[in-house]
Amino acid sequence: MKIYDELVARGLIAQVTDEEEIKELINNGKATFYIGFDPTADSLHVGHFMALCLMKRLQMAGNKPIALIGGGTGMIGDPSGRTDMRQMMTTETIQHNCDCFKEQMSKFIDFSEGKALMVNNADWLMDLNYIEVLREVGPHFSVNRMLTAECYKQRMEKGLSFLEFNYMIMQSYDFYALFQKYGCNMQFGGDDQWSNMLGGTELIRRKLGKNAYAMTITLLLNSEGKKMGKTQSGAVWLDPNKTSPFDFYQYWRNVADADVLRCIRMLTFLPLEEIDKMDSWEGAQLNQAKEILAYELTKLVHGEEEAAKAQESAKALFSSGNAADMPSVTLTEEDFTEGAVDILSLLVKSGLTPSRSEARRAVEQGGVTVDGEKVTDIKTVYSADVFADGMVLKKGKKNFRKILK
């Protein structure tokens, strides 16, 4: 199966322009393509998984990826899918985040010998002259057409700043600059980026003529993938210092039954023939599918050894209620009031719930246990000495923490 057909079969393609030309480029390893990443944190999260896996697949087929870090556009902020304006970051923070991204991306993408590039759009956007942009780029964008874009319509009622309104122009200019500097002939992005991406394609063709070769393609799940990066207790990061390999494994082990095969098809590198056989799986077999998904993705991010340890620890935990690699949280003196700490504080401190109100709800619904005993009173407190050997705090069926002091 050709690589383009495989992307379609895995459910990764939503929309394309110039499909036949795109097929020819991708299938013959002639695509130099880019995907953008906003450096809003010092770690990638599972919402970036779709893009990273796609880049790896296409590079394996001989195509050249460009990871574009939005150091310049990060100074503005993308209005897509947002109801408020993004916080401004300093140039130092953006650079630090860019450095962290490249280290994590290197687990997916081979940057050696020019096989892939990482570039920062601050290199060209920060030096642009405002009048020059107005004269050279502005005429190619219709304000009326821009206002019909979904990314702007979502913000119109809440208030769209002129700063954010420029984002489409900046992203379009990225493709134009990459086309000229690196011969980038294709861009990928989430379906929520479609209008911005079309703007880039049109800018190249209008500035450089109809023969300019530039294409766009979107990923089916990338916008939904952003939601993947959030759980009840916050983001699931690729950085092991932020999300342990065990917690990362558990995140994928706990996906909904309805999503597990879709995730295996889209995110793992297992052969499609093998995945297709799982379509008839149900009941206990779906749990096996979840273990396959969790293992494969943990191996991809953290390596085979850590994936095996996480899987063994998960099985030991569920069979005996204990495991050497169970994620732990250490309490400090500041966590205690008059030598005791309440159950709601423990749930929040452990990261099992994001707030005391969520913790209260979990207790009241009977979903919290301590060392195997259900906790039903939200006023339950524990003295410091009970943590000497560690306490096992559990929320729901599969979320555990060992609490230490």
C-alpha positions as a Markdown table, in Angstrom:
| # | Residue | x | y | z |
|---|---|---|---|---|
| 1 | Met | 0.0 | 0.0 | 0.0 |
| 2 | Lys | 1.3 | 3.4 | -0.9 |
| 3 | Ile | 1.9 | 5.9 | 1.9 |
| 4 | Tyr | -0.9 | 8.2 | 0.9 |
| 5 | Asp | -3.4 | 5.4 | 0.8 |
| 6 | Glu | -2.2 | 4.2 | 4.2 |
| 7 | Leu | -2.8 | 7.7 | 5.6 |
| 8 | Val | -6.3 | 7.6 | 4.3 |
| 9 | Ala | -6.9 | 4.0 | 5.6 |
| 10 | Arg | -5.7 | 5.1 | 9.0 |
| 11 | Gly | -8.3 | 7.9 | 9.0 |
| 12 | Leu | -5.7 | 10.7 | 9.0 |
| 13 | Ile | -6.8 | 12.7 | 6.0 |
| 14 | Ala | -9.7 | 15.2 | 6.2 |
| 15 | Gln | -9.2 | 17.6 | 3.4 |
| 16 | Val | -6.7 | 18.2 | 0.6 |
| 17 | Thr | -6.0 | 20.5 | -2.3 |
| 18 | Asp | -4.6 | 19.1 | -5.5 |
| 19 | Glu | -5.0 | 15.5 | -4.4 |
| 20 | Glu | -3.3 | 13.9 | -7.4 |
| 21 | Glu | -0.3 | 16.1 | -7.1 |
| 22 | Ile | -0.1 | 15.5 | -3.3 |
| 23 | Lys | -0.3 | 11.7 | -3.9 |
| 24 | Glu | 2.6 | 11.9 | -6.4 |
| 25 | Leu | 4.8 | 13.9 | -4.1 |
| 26 | Ile | 4.2 | 11.9 | -1.0 |
| 27 | Asn | 4.2 | 8.4 | -2.6 |
| 28 | Asn | 7.5 | 9.2 | -4.3 |
| 29 | Gly | 9.3 | 10.8 | -1.3 |
| 30 | Lys | 9.3 | 14.2 | -3.0 |
| 31 | Ala | 7.4 | 16.2 | -0.4 |
| 32 | Thr | 9.2 | 18.8 | 1.8 |
| 33 | Phe | 6.4 | 19.5 | 4.3 |
| 34 | Tyr | 6.0 | 21.5 | 7.4 |
| 35 | Ile | 3.8 | 21.3 | 10.5 |
| 36 | Gly | 3.8 | 24.1 | 13.0 |
| 37 | Phe | 4.1 | 23.9 | 16.8 |
| 38 | Asp | 3.3 | 26.8 | 19.2 |
| 39 | Pro | 5.9 | 26.9 | 22.0 |
| 40 | Thr | 3.3 | 27.7 | 24.7 |
| 41 | Ala | 4.9 | 25.2 | 27.2 |
| 42 | Asp | 8.3 | 23.6 | 27.8 |
| 43 | Ser | 7.0 | 20.2 | 26.8 |
| 44 | Leu | 4.9 | 18.7 | 24.0 |
| 45 | His | 1.8 | 16.8 | 25.1 |
| 46 | Val | -0.3 | 14.0 | 23.7 |
| 47 | Gly | -2.3 | 16.5 | 21.7 |
| 48 | His | 0.8 | 16.8 | 19.5 |
| 49 | Phe | 0.9 | 13.0 | 19.0 |
| 50 | Met | -1.0 | 13.0 | 15.7 |
| 51 | Ala | 1.4 | 15.5 | 14.1 |
| 52 | Leu | 4.6 | 13.8 | 15.4 |
| 53 | Cys | 3.4 | 10.3 | 14.2 |
| 54 | Leu | 2.5 | 11.7 | 10.8 |
| 55 | Met | 5.9 | 13.3 | 10.4 |
| 56 | Lys | 7.6 | 10.0 | 11.3 |
| 57 | Arg | 5.5 | 8.1 | 8.8 |
| 58 | Leu | 6.2 | 10.5 | 6.0 |
| 59 | Gln | 9.9 | 10.6 | 6.8 |
| 60 | Met | 10.1 | 6.8 | 6.7 |
| 61 | Ala | 8.6 | 7.0 | 3.2 |
| 62 | Gly | 11.5 | 9.3 | 2.1 |
| 63 | Asn | 9.8 | 12.7 | 2.6 |
| 64 | Lys | 11.5 | 15.6 | 4.4 |
| 65 | Pro | 9.8 | 17.1 | 7.5 |
| 66 | Ile | 10.2 | 20.7 | 8.7 |
| 67 | Ala | 9.2 | 21.2 | 12.3 |
| 68 | Leu | 8.2 | 24.9 | 12.4 |
| 69 | Ile | 8.4 | 26.4 | 15.9 |
| 70 | Gly | 6.2 | 29.4 | 16.3 |
| 71 | Gly | 8.6 | 31.7 | 18.1 |
| 72 | Gly | 7.2 | 34.6 | 16.1 |
| 73 | Thr | 3.5 | 33.8 | 15.9 |
| 74 | Gly | 3.8 | 32.8 | 19.6 |
| 75 | Met | 4.3 | 36.5 | 20.3 |
| 76 | Ile | 0.8 | 37.0 | 18.9 |
| 77 | Gly | -1.3 | 34.0 | 19.7 |
| 78 | Asp | -3.6 | 31.9 | 17.5 |
| 79 | Pro | -7.4 | 32.6 | 18.0 |
| 80 | Ser | -8.3 | 29.1 | 16.8 |
| 81 | Gly | -10.5 | 27.2 | 19.2 |
| 82 | Arg | -10.0 | 29.8 | 21.9 |
| 83 | Thr | -12.5 | 32.0 | 23.8 |
| 84 | Asp | -9.9 | 34.3 | 25.4 |
| 85 | Met | -6.6 | 35.9 | 24.4 |
| 86 | Arg | -3.4 | 33.9 | 25.0 |
| 87 | Gln | -0.9 | 35.2 | 27.6 |
| 88 | Met | 2.1 | 36.9 | 26.1 |
| 89 | Met | 5.5 | 35.1 | 26.5 |
| 90 | Thr | 9.0 | 36.6 | 26.7 |
| 91 | Thr | 11.5 | 35.8 | 24.0 |
| 92 | Glu | 13.6 | 33.9 | 26.6 |
| 93 | Thr | 10.6 | 31.6 | 27.6 |
| 94 | Ile | 9.8 | 30.9 | 23.9 |
| 95 | Gln | 13.5 | 30.0 | 23.2 |
| 96 | His | 13.6 | 27.7 | 26.2 |
| 97 | Asn | 10.4 | 25.9 | 25.0 |
| 98 | Cys | 11.8 | 25.6 | 21.5 |
| 99 | Asp | 14.9 | 23.9 | 22.8 |
| 100 | Cys | 12.8 | 21.4 | 24.8 |
| 101 | Phe | 10.6 | 20.7 | 21.8 |
| 102 | Lys | 13.6 | 19.7 | 19.6 |
| 103 | Glu | 14.8 | 17.2 | 22.2 |
| 104 | Gln | 11.4 | 15.5 | 22.4 |
| 105 | Met | 10.8 | 15.6 | 18.7 |
| 106 | Ser | 14.1 | 13.8 | 18.1 |
| 107 | Lys | 12.5 | 10.6 | 19.4 |
| 108 | Phe | 10.2 | 10.7 | 16.5 |
| 109 | Ile | 12.1 | 12.5 | 13.7 |
| 110 | Asp | 15.6 | 12.0 | 12.4 |
| 111 | Phe | 17.2 | 15.4 | 12.2 |
| 112 | Ser | 20.7 | 14.1 | 11.2 |
| 113 | Glu | 22.3 | 14.8 | 7.9 |
| 114 | Gly | 19.6 | 17.3 | 6.8 |
| 115 | Lys | 16.9 | 14.6 | 6.8 |
| 116 | Ala | 14.6 | 17.0 | 8.7 |
| 117 | Leu | 14.8 | 20.6 | 9.8 |
| 118 | Met | 13.6 | 22.5 | 12.8 |
| 119 | Val | 13.2 | 26.2 | 12.1 |
| 120 | Asn | 11.8 | 29.1 | 14.1 |
| 121 | Asn | 9.5 | 31.6 | 12.4 |
| 122 | Ala | 10.9 | 34.3 | 14.6 |
| 123 | Asp | 13.9 | 34.2 | 12.2 |
| 124 | Trp | 11.8 | 36.0 | 9.5 |
| 125 | Leu | 8.7 | 37.4 | 11.3 |
| 126 | Met | 10.6 | 39.4 | 13.9 |
| 127 | Asp | 12.5 | 41.4 | 11.2 |
| 128 | Leu | 9.5 | 42.2 | 9.0 |
| 129 | Asn | 8.8 | 45.9 | 8.4 |
| 130 | Tyr | 5.2 | 46.8 | 9.1 |
| 131 | Ile | 4.8 | 49.0 | 6.0 |
| 132 | Glu | 6.4 | 46.3 | 3.9 |
| 133 | Val | 3.9 | 43.7 | 5.2 |
| 134 | Leu | 1.0 | 46.0 | 4.4 |
| 135 | Arg | 2.2 | 46.7 | 0.9 |
| 136 | Glu | 3.5 | 43.3 | -0.1 |
| 137 | Val | 1.2 | 40.9 | 1.8 |
| 138 | Gly | -1.9 | 42.8 | 2.8 |
| 139 | Pro | -3.3 | 43.2 | -0.7 |
| 140 | His | -3.6 | 39.5 | -1.1 |
| 141 | Phe | -6.0 | 39.0 | 1.8 |
| 142 | Ser | -9.7 | 39.9 | 1.8 |
| 143 | Val | -11.0 | 41.1 | 5.2 |
| 144 | Asn | -14.5 | 39.9 | 4.3 |
| 145 | Arg | -13.2 | 36.5 | 3.5 |
| 146 | Met | -11.0 | 36.3 | 6.6 |
| 147 | Leu | -14.1 | 37.1 | 8.8 |
| 148 | Thr | -15.9 | 34.0 | 7.4 |
| 149 | Ala | -13.1 | 31.8 | 8.7 |
| 150 | Glu | -14.2 | 29.6 | 11.6 |
| 151 | Cys | -11.2 | 30.5 | 13.7 |
| 152 | Tyr | -12.3 | 34.1 | 13.7 |
| 153 | Lys | -16.1 | 33.5 | 13.9 |
| 154 | Gln | -15.6 | 31.7 | 17.2 |
| 155 | Arg | -14.0 | 34.8 | 18.7 |
| 156 | Met | -16.2 | 37.5 | 17.3 |
| 157 | Glu | -18.8 | 37.5 | 20.1 |
| 158 | Lys | -16.2 | 37.5 | 22.9 |
| 159 | Gly | -14.0 | 40.1 | 21.2 |
| 160 | Leu | -11.3 | 39.6 | 18.6 |
| 161 | Ser | -8.2 | 41.8 | 19.0 |
| 162 | Phe | -6.4 | 43.3 | 16.0 |
| 163 | Leu | -3.3 | 41.5 | 17.3 |
| 164 | Glu | -5.0 | 38.1 | 16.8 |
| 165 | Phe | -6.6 | 39.1 | 13.6 |
| 166 | Asn | -3.1 | 39.2 | 12.1 |
| 167 | Tyr | -2.4 | 35.5 | 12.9 |
| 168 | Met | -3.7 | 34.3 | 9.5 |
| 169 | Ile | -1.4 | 36.6 | 7.7 |
| 170 | Met | 1.6 | 35.6 | 9.8 |
| 171 | Gln | 0.9 | 31.9 | 9.3 |
| 172 | Ser | 0.4 | 32.3 | 5.6 |
| 173 | Tyr | 3.7 | 34.2 | 5.4 |
| 174 | Asp | 5.3 | 31.2 | 7.1 |
| 175 | Phe | 4.5 | 29.0 | 4.2 |
| 176 | Tyr | 5.7 | 31.6 | 1.8 |
| 177 | Ala | 9.0 | 32.0 | 3.6 |
| 178 | Leu | 9.5 | 28.2 | 3.9 |
| 179 | Phe | 8.7 | 27.7 | 0.2 |
| 180 | Gln | 11.4 | 30.3 | -0.7 |
| 181 | Lys | 14.0 | 29.3 | 1.9 |
| 182 | Tyr | 13.7 | 25.5 | 1.9 |
| 183 | Gly | 11.7 | 24.5 | -1.1 |
| 184 | Cys | 8.8 | 23.5 | 1.2 |
| 185 | Asn | 6.0 | 22.4 | -1.1 |
| 186 | Met | 3.4 | 21.1 | 1.3 |
| 187 | Gln | 1.9 | 22.0 | 4.7 |
| 188 | Phe | -0.1 | 19.9 | 7.2 |
| 189 | Gly | -2.3 | 21.0 | 10.0 |
| 190 | Gly | -5.4 | 20.3 | 12.0 |
| 191 | Asp | -8.8 | 20.8 | 10.4 |
| 192 | Asp | -9.2 | 23.9 | 12.6 |
| 193 | Gln | -6.3 | 25.5 | 10.6 |
| 194 | Trp | -7.8 | 25.0 | 7.2 |
| 195 | Ser | -8.5 | 28.7 | 6.5 |
| 196 | Asn | -5.0 | 29.7 | 7.6 |
| 197 | Met | -3.4 | 27.1 | 5.5 |
| 198 | Leu | -5.3 | 28.0 | 2.4 |
| 199 | Gly | -4.2 | 31.6 | 2.9 |
| 200 | Gly | -0.6 | 30.4 | 2.7 |
| 201 | Thr | -1.1 | 28.4 | -0.5 |
| 202 | Glu | -2.9 | 31.4 | -2.1 |
| 203 | Leu | -0.2 | 33.8 | -1.0 |
| 204 | Ile | 2.5 | 31.7 | -2.7 |
| 205 | Arg | 0.6 | 31.4 | -5.9 |
| 206 | Arg | -0.3 | 35.1 | -6.1 |
| 207 | Lys | 3.1 | 36.3 | -5.2 |
| 208 | Leu | 5.1 | 33.9 | -7.3 |
| 209 | Gly | 2.7 | 33.0 | -10.1 |
| 210 | Lys | 0.4 | 30.2 | -10.9 |
| 211 | Asn | 3.3 | 27.7 | -11.5 |
| 212 | Ala | 4.3 | 28.0 | -7.8 |
| 213 | Tyr | 4.0 | 24.5 | -6.4 |
| 214 | Ala | 2.3 | 24.6 | -2.9 |
| 215 | Met | -0.2 | 22.3 | -1.4 |
| 216 | Thr | -2.2 | 21.9 | 1.7 |
| 217 | Ile | -3.5 | 18.9 | 3.6 |
| 218 | Thr | -5.2 | 18.6 | 7.0 |
| 219 | Leu | -5.3 | 15.9 | 9.6 |
| 220 | Leu | -8.7 | 14.5 | 10.7 |
| 221 | Leu | -8.0 | 14.3 | 14.4 |
| 222 | Asn | -5.5 | 17.0 | 15.0 |
| 223 | Ser | -8.0 | 19.4 | 16.5 |
| 224 | Glu | -9.6 | 16.6 | 18.5 |
| 225 | Gly | -6.0 | 15.5 | 19.4 |
| 226 | Lys | -5.6 | 18.8 | 21.3 |
| 227 | Lys | -8.4 | 17.5 | 23.6 |
| 228 | Met | -6.4 | 14.3 | 24.1 |
| 229 | Gly | -3.8 | 16.3 | 25.9 |
| 230 | Lys | -6.2 | 17.1 | 28.8 |
| 231 | Thr | -7.3 | 14.8 | 31.5 |
| 232 | Gln | -9.2 | 15.5 | 34.7 |
| 233 | Ser | -6.0 | 16.4 | 36.5 |
| 234 | Gly | -4.3 | 18.4 | 33.7 |
| 235 | Ala | -2.2 | 17.8 | 30.6 |
| 236 | Val | -0.5 | 14.6 | 29.7 |
| 237 | Trp | 3.0 | 15.6 | 28.8 |
| 238 | Leu | 5.7 | 13.8 | 26.8 |
| 239 | Asp | 8.3 | 15.0 | 29.3 |
| 240 | Pro | 8.8 | 12.2 | 31.9 |
| 241 | Asn | 9.4 | 14.8 | 34.6 |
| 242 | Lys | 5.9 | 16.1 | 34.0 |
| 243 | Thr | 4.1 | 12.9 | 33.3 |
| 244 | Ser | 5.8 | 9.7 | 34.4 |
| 245 | Pro | 6.0 | 6.7 | 32.0 |
| 246 | Phe | 3.5 | 4.9 | 34.3 |
| 247 | Asp | 1.0 | 7.7 | 34.2 |
| 248 | Phe | 1.5 | 8.1 | 30.4 |
| 249 | Tyr | 0.8 | 4.3 | 30.0 |
| 250 | Gln | -2.2 | 4.6 | 32.3 |
| 251 | Tyr | -3.6 | 7.5 | 30.3 |
| 252 | Trp | -3.8 | 5.3 | 27.1 |
| 253 | Arg | -4.8 | 2.2 | 29.0 |
| 254 | Asn | -7.9 | 4.1 | 30.2 |
| 255 | Val | -9.2 | 5.4 | 26.8 |
| 256 | Ala | -12.8 | 4.7 | 26.1 |
| 257 | Asp | -13.8 | 1.4 | 24.4 |
| 258 | Ala | -15.2 | 3.4 | 21.5 |
| 259 | Asp | -11.8 | 5.1 | 20.9 |
| 260 | Val | -9.2 | 2.4 | 21.4 |
| 261 | Leu | -9.1 | 0.9 | 17.9 |
| 262 | Arg | -9.3 | 4.4 | 16.3 |
| 263 | Cys | -6.3 | 5.4 | 18.4 |
| 264 | Ile | -4.4 | 2.2 | 17.5 |
| 265 | Arg | -5.0 | 2.8 | 13.8 |
| 266 | Met | -4.0 | 6.5 | 13.9 |
| 267 | Leu | -1.2 | 6.6 | 16.4 |
| 268 | Thr | 0.7 | 3.3 | 16.4 |
| 269 | Phe | 2.9 | 1.8 | 13.7 |
| 270 | Leu | 1.4 | -1.6 | 13.8 |
| 271 | Pro | 0.5 | -3.1 | 10.4 |
| 272 | Leu | -3.0 | -2.3 | 9.2 |
| 273 | Glu | -3.6 | -5.9 | 8.6 |
| 274 | Glu | -3.0 | -6.7 | 12.2 |
| 275 | Ile | -5.2 | -3.8 | 13.4 |
| 276 | Asp | -8.1 | -4.8 | 11.0 |
| 277 | Lys | -8.3 | -8.1 | 12.8 |
| 278 | Met | -9.1 | -6.3 | 16.0 |
| 279 | Asp | -12.2 | -4.7 | 14.5 |
| 280 | Ser | -14.3 | -7.6 | 15.8 |
| 281 | Trp | -12.9 | -7.5 | 19.3 |
| 282 | Glu | -15.2 | -6.8 | 22.1 |
| 283 | Gly | -15.5 | -7.2 | 25.9 |
| 284 | Ala | -12.3 | -8.4 | 27.5 |
| 285 | Gln | -10.5 | -8.3 | 24.2 |
| 286 | Leu | -10.9 | -4.5 | 24.2 |
| 287 | Asn | -8.9 | -4.4 | 27.4 |
| 288 | Gln | -6.2 | -6.3 | 25.6 |
| 289 | Ala | -6.4 | -3.7 | 22.8 |
| 290 | Lys | -5.9 | -0.9 | 25.3 |
| 291 | Glu | -2.8 | -2.6 | 26.7 |
| 292 | Ile | -1.4 | -2.8 | 23.2 |
| 293 | Leu | -2.1 | 0.8 | 22.6 |
| 294 | Ala | -0.6 | 1.9 | 25.9 |
| 295 | Tyr | 2.5 | -0.2 | 25.4 |
| 296 | Glu | 3.1 | 0.9 | 21.8 |
| 297 | Leu | 2.8 | 4.6 | 22.5 |
| 298 | Thr | 4.8 | 4.5 | 25.8 |
| 299 | Lys | 7.5 | 2.7 | 23.9 |
| 300 | Leu | 7.5 | 5.3 | 21.2 |
| 301 | Val | 7.9 | 8.2 | 23.7 |
| 302 | His | 9.8 | 6.7 | 26.6 |
| 303 | Gly | 11.6 | 3.6 | 25.1 |
| 304 | Glu | 10.9 | -0.1 | 25.3 |
| 305 | Glu | 12.4 | -0.6 | 28.7 |
| 306 | Glu | 10.2 | 2.1 | 30.3 |
| 307 | Ala | 7.1 | 0.8 | 28.4 |
| 308 | Ala | 7.7 | -2.8 | 29.8 |
| 309 | Lys | 8.2 | -1.5 | 33.3 |
| 310 | Ala | 5.0 | 0.6 | 33.1 |
| 311 | Gln | 3.0 | -2.4 | 31.8 |
| 312 | Glu | 4.4 | -4.7 | 34.5 |
| 313 | Ser | 3.6 | -2.2 | 37.2 |
| 314 | Ala | 0.1 | -1.7 | 35.9 |
| 315 | Lys | -0.6 | -5.4 | 35.9 |
| 316 | Ala | 0.9 | -5.8 | 39.4 |
| 317 | Leu | -1.1 | -2.9 | 40.7 |
| 318 | Phe | -4.4 | -4.1 | 39.5 |
| 319 | Ser | -3.8 | -7.7 | 40.6 |
| 320 | Ser | -2.4 | -7.0 | 44.1 |
| 321 | Gly | -3.0 | -3.3 | 44.8 |
| 322 | Asn | 0.7 | -2.6 | 44.9 |
| 323 | Ala | 3.5 | -1.9 | 42.6 |
| 324 | Ala | 7.1 | -0.7 | 42.8 |
| 325 | Asp | 6.7 | 1.9 | 40.1 |
| 326 | Met | 3.4 | 3.3 | 41.3 |
| 327 | Pro | 3.5 | 7.1 | 40.9 |
| 328 | Ser | 4.0 | 8.7 | 44.3 |
| 329 | Val | 3.6 | 12.1 | 45.9 |
| 330 | Thr | 5.5 | 13.2 | 49.0 |
| 331 | Leu | 3.8 | 15.5 | 51.5 |
| 332 | Thr | 5.7 | 18.3 | 53.2 |
| 333 | Glu | 5.0 | 20.0 | 56.5 |
| 334 | Glu | 3.1 | 22.8 | 54.8 |
| 335 | Asp | 0.5 | 20.2 | 53.7 |
| 336 | Phe | -0.5 | 19.5 | 57.3 |
| 337 | Thr | -2.7 | 21.6 | 59.6 |
| 338 | Glu | -2.1 | 20.8 | 63.2 |
| 339 | Gly | -0.5 | 17.6 | 62.3 |
| 340 | Ala | -3.3 | 16.3 | 60.0 |
| 341 | Val | -4.4 | 16.5 | 56.3 |
| 342 | Asp | -7.9 | 16.0 | 55.0 |
| 343 | Ile | -8.9 | 13.7 | 52.2 |
| 344 | Leu | -9.9 | 16.5 | 49.8 |
| 345 | Ser | -6.4 | 18.0 | 50.1 |
| 346 | Leu | -4.8 | 14.6 | 49.5 |
| 347 | Leu | -6.8 | 14.2 | 46.3 |
| 348 | Val | -5.8 | 17.6 | 45.0 |
| 349 | Lys | -2.1 | 17.3 | 46.1 |
| 350 | Ser | -1.8 | 13.9 | 44.4 |
| 351 | Gly | -3.1 | 15.2 | 41.1 |
| 352 | Leu | -6.0 | 12.8 | 41.1 |
| 353 | Thr | -8.4 | 15.7 | 41.0 |
| 354 | Pro | -7.8 | 19.2 | 39.8 |
| 355 | Ser | -9.8 | 21.0 | 42.6 |
| 356 | Arg | -11.4 | 20.5 | 46.0 |
| 357 | Ser | -14.8 | 20.6 | 44.4 |
| 358 | Glu | -13.9 | 17.7 | 42.1 |
| 359 | Ala | -12.4 | 15.9 | 45.1 |
| 360 | Arg | -15.6 | 16.4 | 47.1 |
| 361 | Arg | -17.7 | 15.0 | 44.2 |
| 362 | Ala | -15.4 | 11.9 | 43.9 |
| 363 | Val | -15.8 | 11.1 | 47.6 |
| 364 | Glu | -19.5 | 11.7 | 47.7 |
| 365 | Gln | -20.0 | 9.4 | 44.6 |
| 366 | Gly | -18.1 | 6.6 | 46.4 |
| 367 | Gly | -15.1 | 6.6 | 44.0 |
| 368 | Val | -12.3 | 7.1 | 46.6 |
| 369 | Thr | -10.4 | 4.5 | 48.6 |
| 370 | Val | -7.5 | 4.6 | 51.0 |
| 371 | Asp | -5.5 | 1.4 | 51.4 |
| 372 | Gly | -8.5 | -0.5 | 50.0 |
| 373 | Glu | -11.1 | 1.1 | 52.3 |
| 374 | Lys | -13.7 | 3.3 | 50.8 |
| 375 | Val | -13.8 | 6.9 | 52.0 |
| 376 | Thr | -17.4 | 8.3 | 52.3 |
| 377 | Asp | -16.9 | 11.3 | 54.6 |
| 378 | Ile | -15.4 | 14.4 | 53.0 |
| 379 | Lys | -14.2 | 15.6 | 56.4 |
| 380 | Thr | -12.0 | 12.5 | 56.9 |
| 381 | Val | -8.5 | 13.5 | 58.1 |
| 382 | Tyr | -5.2 | 11.6 | 58.5 |
| 383 | Ser | -2.4 | 12.2 | 60.9 |
| 384 | Ala | 1.2 | 12.5 | 59.7 |
| 385 | Asp | 2.3 | 9.1 | 61.2 |
| 386 | Val | 0.0 | 7.1 | 58.9 |
| 387 | Phe | 2.2 | 8.0 | 55.9 |
| 388 | Ala | 5.4 | 6.5 | 57.3 |
| 389 | Asp | 5.1 | 3.4 | 55.1 |
| 390 | Gly | 3.1 | 5.1 | 52.4 |
| 391 | Met | -0.7 | 5.2 | 51.8 |
| 392 | Val | -2.3 | 4.0 | 48.6 |
| 393 | Leu | -4.9 | 6.5 | 47.4 |
| 394 | Lys | -7.2 | 5.4 | 44.7 |
| 395 | Lys | -9.8 | 7.4 | 42.6 |
| 396 | Gly | -12.1 | 5.3 | 40.4 |
| 397 | Lys | -10.9 | 1.9 | 39.2 |
| 398 | Lys | -7.6 | 2.7 | 37.7 |
| 399 | Asn | -6.1 | 5.9 | 39.2 |
| 400 | Phe | -3.6 | 5.3 | 42.0 |
| 401 | Arg | -1.1 | 7.3 | 44.0 |
| 402 | Lys | 1.2 | 6.3 | 46.8 |
| 403 | Ile | 1.2 | 9.1 | 49.4 |
| 404 | Leu | 4.5 | 9.5 | 51.3 |
| 405 | Lys | 5.9 | 11.8 | 53.9 |
